[in-house]
C-alpha cells in the first residue's frame, strides 16, 4: 500500500475530480460506470486506503459512533452478556468502516452524558437499555441525531430499536418446566424497573397459568441480573427453610449464582431443584450441570444495532425500524431433561 497516497492523487491518476473519487468510495450512484471503473482500477493497483481524515473531509462525517451503556456496579464488564454484546457492536463497526467509542452512563454522571450526547464528532449513537435512553434520548431525538436503541422502549418509537421477544422467551421456559411436570416454580427476576424483566415475567407466568403450574409469592424475588443476586436469594430461601421444586432465573448470570448456592448447601440439580436460565451465554454450557437456558442472539443484537444506525447515518430521513429477534430454548441437564445428544 502506498501510505502517502492521497485522494487527490487517486483523482489525478483516474482522470476524474476529487468529488468523483469520494462518490465512488461511498458507493454513491451519481457516477458514470466508466469513471467508477477507472477509480476502482487505480485504488486496486495502488492498494489505496483512505484515511479517516480524508473520508471525513469527503463526506462530512467522522465515521465514529458512540455507544452509551448502563453503569451497574461491576455487571457491565463482569457479566458475560455484555462482552458478547460489545463484540457484536465492535466487529460490525469494523466491518463497515466505523470507529466506536464506549461510555458508561448513569444518573450520577448525567450532566457529562448530556454533554457527550451533544458532541458533534459522533455520527450517531447506540443506547443500551431504557436506563440510558431515559437520560439522553430526548436530546438526541430533538436534534435529529441518528440513534438506535438496544432494547425497545415504547415511549421512543420514533427511534429505531433492536430487541428480542422477551415475552416469548419467558413462555418457552414456562411451558418447558410445566411439560416436565413441575408444579411449584420459583422466579428470580432482574430489576423490575426494566421492561425486559416485566416481559419475561409476563411470558413465564402466562405459560405456567396455562399449564396449571403455580408460582408461590414467597418464591418470587427481584435480583439485578448478576451472579451475586442469584447466589444471595437462594441462600436466603435456604435460611427460611424452603425451596421451590423448579427455578426460572431471568438471566444465566443469576442462574450461575443460584447453582453455586445450591451446590454449597448440598442440593442436587436437577434432582432436588431444577434450574432454567435466560440469555444462552457460552459459559452456560460449562456449568455443573450444564444449564438449560433461553438463548437470545446477543452478538447478533449488537450487529443489527450497528447496521440500523449506519444505514440511518448514510441514508438520512428514513423511517425508524424496529427489529425483534427470536429466542430459542436450549435444553440441557439442569432442568431434568437432556437433549438428544445427552448434553
C-alpha positions in Angstrom: 0.0 0.0 0.0 1.3 3.5 -0.8 0.9 5.1 2.6 1.4 8.7 1.4 -1.1 8.5 -1.5 -3.9 11.0 -1.2 -7.5 11.1 -2.6 -6.3 13.9 -4.9 -3.6 11.6 -6.4 -6.2 9.0 -7.0 -8.3 11.6 -8.8 -5.4 12.6 -10.9 -4.5 9.1 -11.9 -8.1 8.2 -12.8 -8.7 11.5 -14.7 -11.6 12.5 -12.5 -12.4 15.1 -9.9 -11.8 14.7 -6.2 -15.6 14.6 -5.7 -16.0 11.7 -8.1 -13.4 9.6 -6.1 -15.4 10.5 -3.0 -18.6 9.3 -4.5 -17.0 6.0 -5.6 -15.6 5.4 -2.2 -19.0 5.9 -0.7 -20.8 3.9 -3.3 -22.8 6.9 -4.5 -25.0 6.2 -7.6 -24.3 9.5 -9.3 -21.1 8.3 -11.0 -20.8 7.1 -14.6 -19.8 3.5 -14.9 -16.7 4.4 -16.9 -15.4 6.8 -14.3 -16.2 4.4 -11.5 -14.1 1.6 -13.1 -11.2 4.0 -13.7 -11.2 5.0 -10.0 -11.6 1.4 -8.8 -8.7 0.3 -11.0 -6.4 3.0 -9.5 -7.5 2.0 -6.0 -6.8 -1.7 -6.7 -3.4 -1.1 -8.4 -2.1 1.2 -5.7 -3.9 -0.6 -2.7 -5.3 2.8 -1.7 -7.0 3.1 1.7 -8.5 6.4 2.6 -7.5 7.8 6.0 -10.3 8.7 8.4 -9.4 12.3 8.0 -9.8 12.1 4.2 -13.1 10.3 4.5 -14.4 12.9 6.9 -13.4 15.7 4.6 -15.0 13.9 1.6 -18.3 13.0 3.3 -18.8 15.5 6.2 -18.9 12.6 8.6 -16.5 11.4 11.3 -17.0 7.7 10.8 -17.3 7.3 14.5 -20.3 6.3 16.6 -20.8 6.5 20.4 -22.2 3.6 22.4 -23.7 4.5 25.8 -24.2 1.6 28.1 -25.6 1.4 31.7 -23.4 1.6 34.7 -24.4 -1.2 37.1 -21.5 -1.8 39.5 -19.3 -4.5 38.1 -22.0 -6.0 35.9 -21.3 -4.2 32.7 -18.0 -6.0 32.4 -18.1 -9.0 34.7 -21.4 -10.4 33.3 -20.7 -12.5 30.2 -23.7 -10.9 28.4 -22.1 -7.5 28.0 -18.8 -8.5 26.3 -20.7 -10.6 23.9 -23.0 -7.7 23.0 -20.0 -5.3 22.7 -18.2 -7.8 20.5 -21.1 -7.7 18.0 -21.1 -4.0 18.0 -17.3 -3.6 17.6 -17.0 -6.2 14.9 -19.8 -4.8 12.8 -18.3 -1.3 13.2 -15.0 -2.7 11.9 -16.8 -4.4 9.1 -18.5 -1.2 8.0 -15.5 1.1 8.4 -16.5 3.0 11.5 -14.8 3.6 14.8 -16.7 3.2 18.1 -16.5 4.9 21.4 -17.9 3.2 24.5 -19.0 5.0 27.6 -21.0 4.1 30.7 -23.9 6.2 31.7 -25.8 6.7 34.9 -27.7 9.4 36.8 -24.5 10.2 38.8 -22.9 11.5 35.6 -26.0 12.8 33.8 -24.5 16.2 33.0 -21.4 14.7 31.4 -23.5 12.2 29.4 -25.8 15.0 28.2 -22.7 16.9 27.0 -21.5 13.8 25.3 -24.8 13.4 23.5 -24.2 16.8 22.0 -20.7 16.0 20.8 -20.7 16.7 17.1 -17.8 14.5 16.4 -20.1 11.4 16.5 -22.2 10.5 13.5 -24.7 8.6 15.7 -25.5 6.8 18.9 -26.4 3.4 20.2 -28.2 3.5 23.5 -28.3 0.3 25.6 -31.3 -0.3 27.8 -34.0 2.1 29.0 -31.8 3.4 31.8 -29.6 5.1 29.2 -32.5 6.1 26.9 -34.2 8.0 29.7 -31.0 10.1 30.2 -30.3 11.2 26.6 -32.9 10.1 24.1 -34.8 13.4 24.3 -31.7 15.4 23.4 -30.8 13.2 20.5 -34.3 12.9 19.1 -34.9 16.7 19.3 -31.6 17.4 17.5 -32.5 14.7 14.8 -29.2 12.8 15.6 -29.2 9.2 14.2 -29.9 6.9 17.2 -30.7 3.3 17.7 -31.9 1.6 20.9 -30.9 -1.9 22.1 -34.0 -2.9 24.0 -37.2 -1.4 22.7 -38.8 1.4 24.7 -42.5 2.1 23.6 -42.0 5.7 24.7 -39.4 6.2 22.0 -40.9 4.5 18.9 -39.5 7.4 16.9 -36.1 5.8 17.3 -35.0 2.6 15.7 -34.5 -0.4 18.0 -33.3 -4.0 18.3 -34.6 -6.4 20.9 -35.7 -9.9 21.4 -39.2 -11.2 22.1 -38.7 -11.4 25.8 -42.2 -12.5 26.5 -42.0 -15.4 24.1 -38.7 -16.4 25.7 -40.4 -16.5 29.1 -43.3 -18.5 27.7 -40.9 -21.1 26.2 -39.2 -21.5 29.6 -42.5 -21.8 31.4 -44.0 -24.3 29.0 -40.9 -26.5 29.3 -41.0 -26.6 33.1 -44.7 -27.4 33.0 -44.2 -30.2 30.4 -41.6 -31.7 32.7 -44.2 -32.0 35.5 -43.0 -29.3 37.9 -46.0 -27.8 39.7 -44.3 -25.3 42.1 -41.9 -23.0 40.3 -39.8 -20.1 41.7 -38.8 -16.9 39.9 -35.6 -14.9 40.4 -36.1 -11.8 38.2 -33.9 -8.9 37.2 -34.7 -5.3 38.1 -38.5 -4.8 38.0 -37.8 -1.3 36.6 -36.7 -2.8 33.3 -39.2 -3.6 30.6 -37.3 -6.8 29.7 -37.9 -8.1 33.2 -41.6 -7.5 33.0 -41.9 -9.1 29.6 -40.0 -12.2 30.7 -42.1 -12.5 33.9 -45.4 -12.0 31.9 -44.4 -14.7 29.5 -43.4 -17.3 32.0 -46.4 -16.6 34.3 -48.8 -16.9 31.4 -47.3 -20.3 30.4 -47.4 -21.6 34.0 -51.0 -20.5 34.3 -51.9 -22.2 31.1 -50.2 -25.3 32.4 -51.9 -25.3 35.8 -48.5 -24.7 37.5 -48.1 -22.3 40.4 -45.7 -19.5 41.4 -46.0 -19.1 45.2 -45.4 -15.4 46.2 -42.7 -16.4 48.6 -40.7 -17.8 45.7 -40.7 -14.6 43.6 -37.6 -12.5 44.1 -36.1 -9.4 42.4 -32.4 -9.6 41.6 -30.2 -7.4 39.4 -29.1 -9.8 36.6 -25.9 -10.6 38.5 -24.4 -13.9 39.8 -24.4 -12.4 43.3 -28.1 -11.8 43.3 -28.9 -15.4 42.4 -26.5 -16.7 45.0 -27.8 -14.4 47.7 -31.5 -15.1 47.0 -31.0 -18.9 47.1 -29.1 -18.6 50.4 -32.0 -16.5 51.9 -34.6 -19.1 50.8 -32.5 -21.9 52.3 -32.2 -20.0 55.5 -36.0 -19.7 55.5 -36.2 -23.4 55.2 -37.9 -23.8 51.8 -37.0 -24.1 48.1 -39.2 -24.4 45.0 -39.0 -27.7 43.1 -38.0 -25.8 39.9 -36.5 -22.4 39.3 -36.6 -19.9 36.5 -33.8 -17.3 36.5 -34.2 -14.2 34.3 -30.5 -14.4 33.3 -27.8 -17.0 33.0 -25.7 -15.0 35.5 -28.5 -15.2 38.1 -28.7 -19.0 37.4 -25.0 -19.5 37.8 -25.1 -17.8 41.2 -28.1 -20.0 42.2 -26.3 -23.2 41.1 -23.3 -22.4 43.3 -25.5 -21.7 46.3 -27.5 -24.9 45.8 -24.3 -26.9 45.4 -22.7 -25.4 48.5 -25.7 -26.3 50.6 -25.8 -29.9 49.4 -28.8 -29.6 47.0 -28.6 -31.6 43.8 -29.6 -30.1 40.4 -32.0 -31.2 38.9 -32.9 -33.9 41.4 -33.8 -31.5 44.2 -34.2 -28.2 42.3 -34.4 -27.9 38.5 -32.9 -24.7 37.1 -33.5 -22.8 33.8 -31.7 -19.6 32.8 -32.1 -16.9 30.2 -29.5 -15.5 27.7 -27.7 -18.5 26.3 -24.2 -17.3 27.2 -21.3 -19.5 26.1 -20.5 -20.2 29.7 -23.9 -21.8 30.3 -22.8 -24.9 28.5 -20.0 -25.5 31.1 -21.8 -25.1 34.4 -22.4 -28.1 36.7 -24.7 -29.4 35.5 -24.9 -27.8 32.0 -27.6 -25.1 32.2 -30.9 -25.2 30.3 -31.5 -21.7 29.0 -33.4 -19.5 26.7 -30.8 -18.3 24.2 -31.1 -14.8 22.8 -28.8 -13.8 19.9 -26.8 -11.3 21.9 -23.9 -10.9 19.4 -26.4 -10.5 16.5 -28.3 -7.9 18.5 -25.1 -5.8 18.6 -24.5 -6.3 14.9 -28.1 -5.4 14.0 -28.0 -2.2 16.0 -24.9 -1.1 14.2 -26.3 -1.9 10.8 -29.5 0.1 11.6 -27.5 3.0 12.8 -25.1 3.2 9.9 -27.9 2.8 7.4 -29.6 5.7 9.1 -26.4 7.8 9.0 -25.8 7.1 5.3 -29.5 7.4 4.3 -30.9 10.3 6.4 -34.6 10.7 6.7 -35.5 7.0 6.7 -38.4 5.8 8.9 -37.5 4.1 12.2 -37.1 0.3 12.1 -37.9 -2.0 15.0 -36.2 -5.3 14.8 -37.3 -8.2 17.1 -35.1 -11.3 17.2 -36.3 -14.8 18.2 -35.4 -16.5 21.4 -34.5 -20.3 21.4 -34.9 -22.8 24.2 -31.7 -24.8 24.7 -32.3 -28.0 26.8 -29.5 -29.3 28.9 -29.3 -31.3 32.2 -30.1 -28.6 34.8 -33.9 -28.8 34.1 -34.2 -32.6 34.5 -34.3 -33.3 30.8 -31.4 -33.8 28.3 -31.4 -33.2 24.5 -30.8 -36.0 22.1 -27.0 -35.7 22.4 -27.2 -36.1 26.1 -25.7 -32.7 26.8 
